[in-house]
């Protein structure tokens, strides 16, 4: 199984991060993200974590990262500094740390980035005919950037503090395409 997520912000002790997610403090947020992640991800699953893993307490952030199930592919975010990237590479469950990456899955093509990235359009009304974007960064509570069906937000802010499966993301995107077609 392939999972997607971003913007965990472990140890980021600022109300503007944890309060919109429904938490009174950063510790409850950290604990819930780990619990939710490990309740859906299996050890053999691939997880694409699209940036902004931790801030402030690198020791605790690293311990939390190491407690997550799955084979983690990290796409660097704006808070993933060079020293943190080196720490990520020491984790048993991190298989790569890259600026961006592609996923090819069931005839779909995805460009995975931390920032929203305009990658194409809906030529021929088919997601399989374009490169779609999975992104984080925005902390939005909705799944689509500017309502575009080929730009899908995978961040914990719009997915109940848990990773979203690639199959669910595709289903959401296909539903959005049909919604857009009906509006024409």
Backbone bond lengths (Angstrom), bond angles and torsions (degrees), N, CA, C in turn:
res aa  C-N    CA-C-N  psi(-1)  N-CA   C-N-CA  omega(-1)  CA-C   N-CA-C  phi
1 X - - - 1.452 - - 1.526 108.73 -
2 X 1.315 115.35 145.68 1.463 122.34 176.19 1.525 108.42 -111.47
3 X 1.318 115.29 131.35 1.467 122.97 178.19 1.519 109.05 -120.85
4 X 1.338 115.41 156.73 1.460 122.05 -179.65 1.526 109.24 -136.05
5 X 1.324 115.93 143.47 1.462 120.64 175.67 1.521 108.97 -164.80
6 X 1.322 116.13 173.32 1.465 120.96 174.56 1.523 109.62 -164.97
7 X 1.318 113.59 169.35 1.465 122.59 170.56 1.520 113.81 56.34
8 X 1.334 115.48 50.46 1.462 119.45 175.20 1.519 110.35 -63.76
9 X 1.317 116.79 -40.74 1.468 123.12 -179.42 1.525 111.71 53.56
10 X 1.346 116.41 42.79 1.457 119.52 174.69 1.524 109.38 -52.23
11 X 1.316 116.52 136.22 1.471 124.61 174.41 1.527 114.25 67.34
12 X 1.312 118.85 10.63 1.473 121.74 177.83 1.524 107.62 -83.47
13 X 1.302 115.39 91.14 1.455 123.66 -171.54 1.535 111.83 -82.37
14 X 1.313 115.03 64.70 1.465 121.80 177.47 1.526 108.16 -132.56
15 X 1.310 114.74 130.22 1.461 120.30 -177.71 1.517 113.84 -55.76
16 X 1.324 117.54 -33.76 1.469 119.18 -179.01 1.526 112.66 -67.35
17 X 1.339 117.24 -12.89 1.470 120.58 174.78 1.525 110.03 -92.80
18 X 1.336 118.14 -57.50 1.467 119.52 -171.85 1.528 114.42 -83.02
19 X 1.331 119.47 -28.05 1.471 119.86 -178.25 1.529 113.43 -66.53
20 X 1.354 120.36 -44.92 1.469 118.56 176.57 1.526 113.16 -62.66
21 X 1.320 116.88 -21.16 1.462 121.26 177.32 1.536 111.78 -83.93
22 X 1.342 116.27 -2.00 1.463 121.07 176.03 1.515 115.38 91.84
23 X 1.332 117.94 21.05 1.460 120.89 -177.46 1.521 111.22 -113.19
24 X 1.340 115.26 152.31 1.467 121.49 176.76 1.519 112.04 -87.16
25 X 1.352 116.30 -19.37 1.458 119.58 -179.48 1.525 110.02 -156.86
26 X 1.313 115.11 167.00 1.460 121.27 -175.92 1.529 111.88 -70.08
27 X 1.315 117.58 -29.20 1.471 120.36 -178.39 1.526 111.26 -67.05
28 X 1.334 116.59 -41.93 1.468 120.14 176.19 1.526 110.49 -64.09
29 X 1.348 116.11 -39.26 1.462 119.94 178.25 1.536 110.23 -62.47
30 X 1.346 116.62 -49.45 1.470 120.49 179.20 1.523 110.89 -54.12
31 X 1.329 116.05 -49.14 1.465 121.67 -176.68 1.530 111.45 -62.09
32 X 1.334 116.72 -42.28 1.466 120.55 -178.81 1.519 111.38 -67.49
33 X 1.319 117.20 -41.50 1.472 119.75 179.38 1.530 110.12 -61.26
34 X 1.333 117.89 -44.85 1.465 120.92 178.94 1.527 110.11 -63.16
35 X 1.324 116.94 -46.06 1.472 121.26 -179.22 1.526 110.79 -61.48
36 X 1.340 117.22 -47.71 1.470 120.96 -178.98 1.524 111.42 -64.01
37 X 1.327 117.11 -43.50 1.469 121.99 178.10 1.517 109.88 -57.83
38 X 1.334 116.10 -54.40 1.459 120.35 -174.48 1.528 113.18 -70.58
39 X 1.330 117.69 -13.85 1.466 119.80 177.18 1.530 112.18 -79.98
40 X 1.340 117.67 -18.38 1.469 119.78 -179.24 1.521 113.74 -116.39
41 X 1.312 118.47 -28.33 1.469 122.39 -176.12 1.529 109.83 -89.52
42 X 1.315 116.87 132.71 1.465 122.92 175.12 1.535 108.70 -95.88
43 X 1.322 116.99 157.22 1.473 119.61 -178.48 1.527 114.19 -55.36
44 X 1.324 118.30 -31.66 1.469 120.74 -177.64 1.536 113.49 -87.96
45 X 1.321 117.43 -4.08 1.474 121.34 -179.04 1.527 111.67 -74.10
46 X 1.329 115.39 153.04 1.462 121.96 172.20 1.523 108.42 -97.27
47 X 1.335 116.03 133.74 1.459 121.41 177.64 1.520 108.19 -124.37
48 X 1.322 115.90 124.83 1.461 121.89 175.68 1.519 107.09 -97.15
49 X 1.327 115.73 110.60 1.463 124.10 -177.64 1.521 107.09 -103.38
50 X 1.334 115.57 106.15 1.462 120.82 -168.78 1.530 113.07 -91.35
51 X 1.309 115.42 52.24 1.454 121.36 167.15 1.511 117.25 95.67
52 X 1.330 112.67 166.47 1.462 125.23 178.61 1.524 111.98 56.23
53 X 1.320 114.24 65.48 1.452 121.59 -176.07 1.516 111.89 -79.67
54 X 1.341 118.21 -45.89 1.463 120.33 -174.89 1.515 111.59 -154.34
55 X 1.326 114.46 159.28 1.461 122.10 174.51 1.526 108.67 -142.92
56 X 1.311 116.13 162.70 1.470 124.60 173.56 1.527 113.04 69.69
57 X 1.325 119.85 -82.53 1.462 123.20 -173.68 1.532 109.83 -94.22
58 X 1.326 116.29 90.54 1.467 120.30 -177.83 1.523 112.35 -63.86
59 X 1.334 118.32 -34.01 1.465 120.41 -179.17 1.522 110.86 -64.76
60 X 1.322 117.39 -49.37 1.463 120.45 178.55 1.528 110.48 -68.34
61 X 1.323 117.47 -41.24 1.463 120.78 178.25 1.515 112.23 -58.00
62 X 1.324 116.19 -42.17 1.468 121.36 179.11 1.531 110.52 -67.20
63 X 1.327 117.01 -40.57 1.469 120.71 177.22 1.534 110.25 -61.04
64 X 1.326 117.04 -42.37 1.465 120.93 178.69 1.528 110.74 -65.23
65 X 1.326 116.97 -43.79 1.464 121.02 178.76 1.531 110.60 -59.46
66 X 1.325 116.74 -43.39 1.467 121.15 -179.93 1.526 112.58 -67.14
67 X 1.336 117.44 -18.75 1.468 120.73 -178.91 1.532 112.59 -85.76
68 X 1.329 117.18 -3.88 1.467 121.20 -177.27 1.527 111.15 -85.22
69 X 1.319 115.68 137.95 1.468 121.53 177.50 1.529 110.76 -75.11
70 X 1.323 115.14 159.96 1.450 121.45 173.80 1.515 113.41 98.93
71 X 1.322 113.49 171.94 1.464 122.47 175.57 1.529 105.77 -99.24
72 X 1.330 116.32 111.05 1.460 121.68 -168.91 1.526 111.06 -96.47
73 X 1.326 114.25 126.21 1.468 123.39 174.85 1.527 105.87 -106.33
74 X 1.316 117.57 112.48 1.464 121.40 -176.92 1.520 110.52 -96.78
75 X 1.323 114.86 127.07 1.466 122.41 168.30 1.522 105.55 -101.57
76 X 1.301 116.69 126.36 1.454 121.62 -173.10 1.530 112.29 -64.96
77 X 1.331 114.36 138.95 1.457 121.72 175.53 1.515 110.84 -112.15
78 X 1.310 116.74 179.48 1.459 120.80 -176.27 1.526 113.50 -67.79
79 X 1.329 118.99 -21.42 1.465 121.40 177.82 1.528 112.70 -96.73
80 X 1.313 117.25 0.69 1.463 121.38 -179.05 1.532 108.77 -90.85
81 X 1.321 113.74 85.07 1.463 121.10 -177.17 1.529 110.71 -71.76
82 X 1.318 116.12 166.22 1.468 120.41 178.95 1.530 111.99 -56.33
83 X 1.342 119.99 -44.74 1.476 118.42 177.43 1.541 112.38 -62.54
84 X 1.312 118.20 -37.63 1.466 120.33 177.77 1.531 110.76 -68.10
85 X 1.316 117.01 -39.58 1.467 120.21 178.56 1.530 109.81 -59.00
86 X 1.318 116.83 -41.81 1.470 120.07 177.81 1.522 110.55 -63.54
87 X 1.336 117.87 -37.02 1.465 121.12 176.38 1.534 110.89 -65.60
88 X 1.337 116.53 -42.70 1.472 119.97 179.36 1.528 110.76 -56.99
89 X 1.313 115.74 -39.71 1.465 120.63 -176.91 1.526 112.67 -66.23
90 X 1.338 118.25 -15.41 1.465 121.47 178.54 1.528 111.99 -86.78
91 X 1.305 118.18 -7.58 1.465 121.84 -176.42 1.520 111.27 -78.11
92 X 1.297 116.59 135.08 1.465 123.02 -178.83 1.527 111.78 -60.23
93 X 1.325 117.19 -29.47 1.467 121.50 -173.69 1.528 113.93 -97.53
94 X 1.316 118.68 -0.96 1.472 122.40 178.86 1.525 108.55 -94.92
95 X 1.335 115.91 120.38 1.467 119.75 -177.50 1.525 112.92 -97.99
96 X 1.340 116.93 -20.97 1.467 119.61 176.58 1.512 109.81 -163.28
97 X 1.327 115.36 155.44 1.457 123.09 172.64 1.520 105.52 -132.18
98 X 1.346 116.87 116.28 1.464 121.83 -173.17 1.527 110.20 -136.52
99 X 1.343 117.36 159.58 1.468 120.01 176.96 1.534 113.15 -69.65
100 X 1.338 117.10 -32.93 1.465 123.85 179.52 1.527 106.39 -164.50
101 X 1.326 116.83 166.23 1.467 118.77 177.63 1.528 110.21 -156.89
102 X 1.315 114.71 165.76 1.461 122.63 175.72 1.521 109.74 -109.50
103 X 1.306 115.23 145.29 1.462 121.77 169.38 1.525 106.33 -123.98
104 X 1.322 116.47 128.07 1.465 122.29 173.24 1.524 105.90 -111.47
105 X 1.325 116.81 120.89 1.459 121.21 -171.44 1.521 109.59 -149.37
106 X 1.324 116.57 122.06 1.473 122.29 176.95 1.535 112.26 48.14
107 X 1.292 117.61 47.04 1.467 124.62 178.50 1.526 113.53 70.31
108 X 1.330 117.91 9.81 1.467 122.45 173.97 1.518 107.98 -102.04
109 X 1.327 115.59 153.24 1.453 121.95 -179.27 1.525 108.24 -129.14
110 X 1.334 115.93 124.29 1.457 121.66 -176.26 1.517 110.57 -125.08
111 X 1.320 115.06 135.80 1.454 122.61 172.98 1.524 105.58 -105.16
112 X 1.328 116.35 117.22 1.458 122.33 -175.01 1.525 109.88 -100.46
113 X 1.324 115.43 122.11 1.454 121.95 -177.08 1.525 109.48 -139.42
114 X 1.309 116.16 162.12 1.469 118.79 173.31 1.526 109.57 -74.69
115 X 1.315 116.45 -46.45 1.465 121.63 -178.36 1.526 110.19 -88.85
116 X 1.350 117.68 149.01 1.467 118.78 173.99 1.521 109.54 -58.93
117 X 1.317 115.94 139.16 1.458 120.71 -173.92 1.532 109.18 -137.33
118 X 1.295 116.63 118.86 1.455 121.22 177.64 1.525 108.30 -71.02
119 X 1.330 116.38 113.59 1.458 120.62 -172.25 1.518 113.94 -113.47
120 X 1.290 117.92 -16.10 1.455 118.66 -176.88 1.507 110.97 -179.52
121 X 1.310 114.79 -162.43 1.452 120.57 175.15 1.514 108.25 -143.72
122 X 1.296 117.19 -179.72 1.456 120.27 -175.06 1.513 111.88 -94.60
123 X 1.310 116.42 57.86 1.446 119.38 174.13 1.520 108.96 -60.97
124 X 1.300 116.49 136.82 1.464 123.17 178.07 1.527 111.96 61.81
125 X 1.334 117.73 17.08 1.464 123.54 175.20 1.520 113.31 52.25
126 X 1.325 117.03 39.29 1.450 120.50 -179.31 1.521 110.42 -137.39
127 X 1.324 115.94 126.02 1.459 120.00 175.95 1.522 111.65 -65.95
128 X 1.321 117.60 -25.56 1.461 120.60 -179.68 1.527 111.97 -74.94
129 X 1.301 117.91 -10.02 1.469 121.64 -179.92 1.532 111.95 -98.37
130 X 1.339 117.13 1.87 1.467 118.77 179.96 1.532 109.40 -135.01
131 X 1.299 115.48 169.04 1.456 120.86 172.55 1.516 107.19 -93.52
132 X 1.314 115.91 122.00 1.461 121.77 -179.72 1.527 109.53 -96.00
133 X 1.314 116.22 161.08 1.458 121.28 -177.60 1.525 110.49 -116.52
134 X 1.339 115.86 126.45 1.460 122.28 165.46 1.520 105.81 -99.95
135 X 1.330 117.01 132.45 1.463 120.44 -175.90 1.527 111.08 -146.62
136 X 1.332 115.02 169.28 1.454 123.75 173.94 1.515 108.92 -129.35
137 X 1.324 116.82 -134.60 1.454 126.75 171.38 1.524 116.00 72.74
138 X 1.295 119.59 -41.05 1.464 121.33 -168.32 1.531 114.16 -78.78
139 X 1.312 118.24 -16.88 1.475 123.34 -177.40 1.518 111.95 56.68
140 X 1.305 116.73 24.77 1.461 120.38 178.65 1.518 109.88 -73.37
141 X 1.320 116.12 155.85 1.462 120.80 179.98 1.520 111.59 -100.56
142 X 1.317 116.33 9.87 1.458 122.55 175.15 1.528 108.20 -115.87
143 X 1.319 116.32 162.79 1.462 119.52 -172.96 1.524 114.88 -90.81
144 X 1.319 119.06 -14.83 1.466 120.12 -172.77 1.516 111.44 -119.02
145 X 1.326 115.17 136.31 1.457 121.07 177.55 1.523 108.63 -79.79
146 X 1.323 116.04 120.31 1.474 121.74 -178.69 1.526 112.16 49.70
147 X 1.328 116.03 32.99 1.461 122.51 175.82 1.530 113.65 65.82
148 X 1.338 117.64 18.65 1.468 121.48 179.37 1.525 109.67 -86.47
149 X 1.330 118.94 124.45 1.459 121.29 -174.29 1.523 114.91 -70.08
150 X 1.326 118.84 -10.05 1.459 121.27 -179.20 1.532 112.40 -106.40
151 X 1.346 116.60 11.57 1.467 121.91 175.70 1.528 107.74 -127.64
152 X 1.334 116.85 102.18 1.460 123.25 -168.69 1.526 111.68 -112.83
153 X 1.324 115.87 122.65 1.460 123.13 178.84 1.530 110.09 -80.45
154 X 1.339 116.78 122.00 1.461 121.20 -178.52 1.523 112.81 -103.78
155 X 1.318 117.72 2.57 1.461 121.56 -175.14 1.515 114.10 -62.16
156 X 1.341 114.89 154.38 1.460 120.35 -179.50 1.524 112.30 -60.65
157 X 1.320 117.11 -23.29 1.467 120.51 -178.28 1.527 112.98 -64.84
158 X 1.316 118.36 -26.89 1.470 120.14 179.01 1.529 112.43 -109.78
159 X 1.337 116.54 10.41 1.469 119.20 -177.80 1.533 112.15 -136.78
160 X 1.321 116.32 38.90 1.478 120.72 173.33 1.521 113.40 56.02
161 X 1.315 117.00 36.87 1.474 122.05 178.69 1.518 112.57 58.38
162 X 1.335 116.44 38.25 1.462 121.73 179.59 1.520 109.55 -143.71
163 X 1.324 117.39 159.10 1.460 119.84 171.97 1.530 110.60 -66.75
164 X 1.321 115.60 155.49 1.465 121.72 175.60 1.530 107.25 -111.79
165 X 1.319 116.89 139.92 1.465 119.33 179.01 1.520 109.64 -73.04
166 X 1.314 116.31 150.57 1.460 120.09 178.36 1.526 110.10 -62.65
167 X 1.336 117.37 -33.93 1.465 119.70 178.76 1.527 111.39 -65.69
168 X 1.336 117.67 -38.79 1.465 120.76 176.99 1.526 110.31 -67.17
169 X 1.327 116.35 -41.99 1.467 119.81 178.56 1.530 110.37 -60.19
170 X 1.324 117.18 -44.15 1.472 120.91 178.68 1.526 110.14 -62.85
171 X 1.324 117.42 -44.43 1.465 120.53 179.36 1.525 110.72 -60.68
172 X 1.322 117.28 -43.22 1.470 121.12 177.62 1.525 110.72 -61.74
173 X 1.326 116.74 -41.85 1.461 121.36 -179.14 1.527 110.60 -67.48
174 X 1.313 117.45 -43.02 1.471 120.58 178.64 1.532 110.51 -63.73
175 X 1.335 117.73 -39.83 1.466 120.89 176.17 1.525 110.43 -61.98
176 X 1.326 116.33 -39.59 1.467 120.82 179.69 1.529 110.60 -66.40
177 X 1.325 117.53 -37.87 1.470 120.96 176.46 1.525 109.41 -59.88
178 X 1.331 116.67 -47.39 1.474 120.00 -179.71 1.519 111.72 -62.34
179 X 1.327 115.90 -37.76 1.466 120.70 176.41 1.530 110.78 -62.34
180 X 1.334 116.33 -41.84 1.468 121.50 179.45 1.528 110.92 -66.87
181 X 1.335 117.90 -39.95 1.459 121.91 179.30 1.528 110.08 -62.22
182 X 1.322 116.41 -41.44 1.470 120.19 179.99 1.523 112.07 -63.92
183 X 1.321 116.65 -26.92 1.467 121.14 -179.02 1.515 112.42 -79.39
184 X 1.341 117.57 -13.92 1.472 120.71 -178.02 1.508 112.09 -73.84
